[in-house]
Amino acid sequence: MAFLRGGIAVKTISFAVKGSPIGQGSMRHIGGGRMIASNDKALKAWRDQVALAVQQERNRLGEVVQFSGAVRLDVKFCIERTKAAKNRALPVTPYDLDKLVRSIGDGISVNCDLLVNDSQICEINASKVFADGCPFGGHITVTEL
């Protein structure tokens, strides 16, 4: 998809990832100088979900949207409300917001080819809210700069 900014068409894609968002950050040593994410299985499944959501949106659009330059990443994480959080306005979850964003960055670059490299992300607008009344997961928009 594209929209006009100052009379110039700007490429953008928006998609939703269903499920419980998983953060990426803490690593553990597994021997032989190798490191893996401490939540490797859950993280891999989440990043695969991100890649699947990108592919579904590409199919819906009928084109392979891909970015080679600088982009802005807008992401809203909708977190399932737990009983312990019934009186909280905002989710204070086990995953830091920056680690949740990192899993999206790698999901759209490593797990699929929406970005050549997540270093293309030059602006980030991210938030996490409770998924009261909406499905939990991530709502992502990538826009070329």
C-alpha positions as CSV (number, residue, x, y, z in Angstrom):
1,M,0.0,0.0,0.0
2,A,1.0,3.6,-0.4
3,F,-0.2,7.0,0.7
4,L,0.7,10.5,-0.3
5,R,3.1,12.6,1.8
6,G,3.9,16.0,0.2
7,G,2.6,14.7,-3.1
8,I,4.9,11.7,-3.1
9,A,3.7,8.1,-2.8
10,V,5.1,6.5,0.4
11,K,5.1,2.7,0.9
12,T,3.5,1.3,4.0
13,I,2.2,-2.0,5.3
14,S,0.0,-2.8,8.3
15,F,-0.7,-6.2,9.8
16,A,-1.8,-7.9,13.0
17,V,-0.1,-10.8,14.8
18,K,-2.3,-12.9,16.9
19,G,-1.2,-14.5,20.2
20,S,0.8,-13.5,23.3
21,P,3.7,-11.2,22.4
22,I,7.1,-12.6,23.3
23,G,10.1,-10.5,24.1
24,Q,13.6,-11.1,22.8
25,G,16.6,-10.2,24.8
26,S,18.1,-12.4,27.5
27,M,20.6,-15.0,26.2
28,R,22.0,-18.2,27.7
29,H,25.2,-20.1,26.9
30,I,24.6,-23.6,25.5
31,G,28.3,-24.6,25.1
32,G,30.8,-24.4,22.4
33,G,30.7,-20.6,22.4
34,R,27.0,-20.6,21.3
35,M,24.3,-18.5,22.7
36,I,20.5,-18.8,22.3
37,A,17.6,-16.8,23.6
38,S,16.5,-18.0,27.0
39,N,13.0,-18.4,25.7
40,D,14.1,-19.8,22.4
41,K,11.0,-22.0,21.6
42,A,8.4,-19.4,22.4
43,L,10.4,-16.7,20.7
44,K,10.7,-18.7,17.5
45,A,7.0,-19.4,17.5
46,W,6.2,-15.7,18.0
47,R,8.6,-14.6,15.2
48,D,7.1,-17.2,12.9
49,Q,3.7,-15.8,13.6
50,V,5.0,-12.3,12.7
51,A,6.4,-13.7,9.4
52,L,3.0,-15.4,8.7
53,A,1.1,-12.2,9.3
54,V,3.4,-10.4,6.9
55,Q,2.8,-13.0,4.3
56,Q,-0.9,-13.0,4.8
57,E,-1.0,-9.2,4.3
58,R,1.2,-9.5,1.2
59,N,-1.3,-12.1,-0.2
60,R,-4.2,-9.8,0.6
61,L,-2.5,-6.9,-1.2
62,G,-1.5,-9.1,-4.1
63,E,2.1,-7.8,-4.0
64,V,5.4,-8.5,-2.3
65,V,5.9,-5.4,-0.2
66,Q,9.6,-5.0,0.8
67,F,11.6,-2.2,2.2
68,S,15.3,-1.5,1.3
69,G,15.7,1.9,2.9
70,A,14.9,3.6,6.2
71,V,11.6,2.9,7.9
72,R,9.4,3.8,10.9
73,L,8.0,1.0,13.0
74,D,4.7,1.6,14.8
75,V,3.7,-1.2,17.0
76,K,0.9,-1.6,19.6
77,F,1.1,-4.7,21.8
78,C,-2.2,-5.8,23.2
79,I,-1.5,-7.9,26.3
80,E,-4.0,-10.3,27.9
81,R,-5.2,-9.0,31.2
82,T,-4.4,-11.4,34.1
83,K,-6.5,-11.6,37.3
84,A,-3.5,-10.1,39.2
85,A,-3.7,-7.0,36.9
86,K,-7.5,-6.5,37.2
87,N,-7.0,-3.0,38.8
88,R,-4.1,-1.8,36.7
89,A,-4.6,0.8,33.9
90,L,-1.5,-0.4,31.9
91,P,0.2,-3.8,31.7
92,V,3.4,-4.2,33.6
93,T,4.4,-7.6,32.1
94,P,7.4,-9.8,32.2
95,Y,8.7,-8.5,28.9
96,D,10.1,-5.0,28.6
97,L,8.7,-2.9,25.7
98,D,12.1,-2.7,24.0
99,K,12.5,-6.5,24.1
100,L,9.0,-6.9,22.6
101,V,10.0,-4.5,19.8
102,R,13.2,-6.3,19.2
103,S,11.3,-9.5,18.5
104,I,9.2,-7.7,15.9
105,G,12.3,-6.2,14.3
106,D,13.9,-9.6,13.9
107,G,10.6,-11.2,12.9
108,I,10.2,-8.8,9.9
109,S,13.8,-9.1,8.8
110,V,15.2,-12.5,9.9
111,N,12.0,-14.6,9.7
112,C,10.8,-12.9,6.6
113,D,12.2,-10.4,4.1
114,L,10.0,-7.4,4.8
115,L,13.2,-5.6,5.7
116,V,16.7,-6.4,4.5
117,N,18.0,-5.8,8.1
118,D,16.3,-4.5,11.2
119,S,19.0,-1.7,11.2
120,Q,16.7,0.0,8.7
121,I,14.3,0.9,11.5
122,C,15.2,4.6,12.2
123,E,12.0,5.6,14.1
124,I,9.9,3.6,16.6
125,N,6.6,4.3,18.1
126,A,5.7,1.5,20.5
127,S,3.2,0.9,23.3
128,K,1.6,-1.9,25.3
129,V,-1.9,-1.9,26.5
130,F,-4.4,-4.4,27.9
131,A,-6.3,-6.2,25.2
132,D,-9.7,-5.3,26.8
133,G,-12.2,-5.8,24.0
134,C,-9.8,-6.7,21.3
135,P,-7.7,-9.7,20.4
136,F,-4.3,-9.9,22.1
137,G,-1.2,-9.8,20.0
138,G,0.7,-7.1,18.0
139,H,-0.6,-4.4,15.6
140,I,2.3,-3.3,13.4
141,T,2.7,-0.7,10.7
142,V,6.0,-0.2,8.7
143,T,6.3,3.0,6.7
144,E,9.2,4.0,4.5
145,L,10.9,7.3,5.5
